[in-house]
Amino acid sequence: MPRILNFYMDDSGTRAPNREPLPYNKNAREFFALGGVLIDEDAEAAARKLYDEFCARWSISYPLHSVEIRHRQERFSWLALDRFERDKFMSDLSRTLLSLDILGLACVIDRPGYDARYREQYGYRQWHLCQTAFAIAVERAAKYARKIDRKLRVLPERTSKVDDDRLVRYYDDLRTSGPPFAKDSSAQYSPLTANELSETLHEIRFKTKSSPIAQIADLYLWPIAIAGYAPRNRPYVALQSSGRLIESRLTPSQIDVAGSKYSCFELVRRHRRGC
């Protein structure tokens, strides 16, 4: 049996392209992100044990949902009642997430930047943003799997039949045709070939939010996505400092071609420079 690296994937934001032009707003963080965590199949039992112990400490029998935790809403509305208890919970959650033997990886697309880059050329024929994000994130995960001599299993969170079927199609296309980008513009990223992807990609299998590792992918994805706008956000810095991002396993020259990808962020960078 091959040794397997699992890539648990979640998404954040809207994957459909904008129907109307989307101007850049410096006060908004409008993005689509797809990614999560890489974990060796052999390390999953230990990760689930730490997850179970955390949930037991807090008498939690429901999913650790990032949006609910951040906004202290719905099943996590109790976090708004007592600041001391909230701080204790967040510290424990952070310690648990940082102690797991996993790596965060994602592709994040700035929506205004995507619109500015492609609207004039493609109009309503722009790709769904998940096509770009899935191809980039999975190809980079496959690079890391090859680096550590593993096959890659892709485990997206189940959403709708239409969107799940799209991901299966993108996955099959990667195995048969390679990344879908123009060869001249993508050459700088040293993409894997169709043959390399075919021999590395093991299978695609969907998970539900009841999966502990899928929940952890959700919790990792948000700080990675927000780092495109606020690279010093506290959760991201904690992941970075603890070596829980894929960049910690890459040389500086490999980060641009195998680390988390921030796509179409030209408008964000221009604003930072004051242009």
Salt bridges, closest charged atoms under 4 A:
ASP10 OD2 - LYS209 NZ 3.28
ASP11 OD2 - ARG15 NH2 3.08
ASP40 OD2 - ARG150 NE 2.76
GLU41 OE2 - ARG153 NH1 2.98
ASP42 OD2 - ARG3 NH2 3.56
GLU44 OE1 - ARG48 NH2 2.87
GLU53 OE2 - LYS49 NZ 2.52
GLU68 OE2 - HIS65 ND1 3.91
GLU68 OE2 - ARG75 NH2 3.09
ASP87 OD2 - ARG83 NE 3.86
ASP92 OD2 - ARG57 NE 2.93
ASP92 OD1 - ARG95 NH2 3.81
ASP101 OD1 - ARG244 NH2 3.94
ASP115 OD1 - ARG119 NH2 2.89
GLU139 OE2 - LYS143 NZ 3.27
GLU157 OE1 - LYS209 NZ 3.08
ASP163 OD2 - ARG15 NE 3.92
ASP163 OD1 - ARG166 NH1 2.64
ASP164 OD2 - ARG158 NH1 3.46
ASP165 OD2 - LYS161 NZ 2.77
GLU196 OE2 - ARG146 NH2 3.99
GLU199 OE2 - ARG146 NH1 2.76
GLU203 OE2 - ARG153 NE 2.57
GLU203 OE2 - ARG205 NH2 2.62
ASP218 OD2 - LYS209 NZ 3.54
GLU266 OE2 - ARG117 NH2 2.24
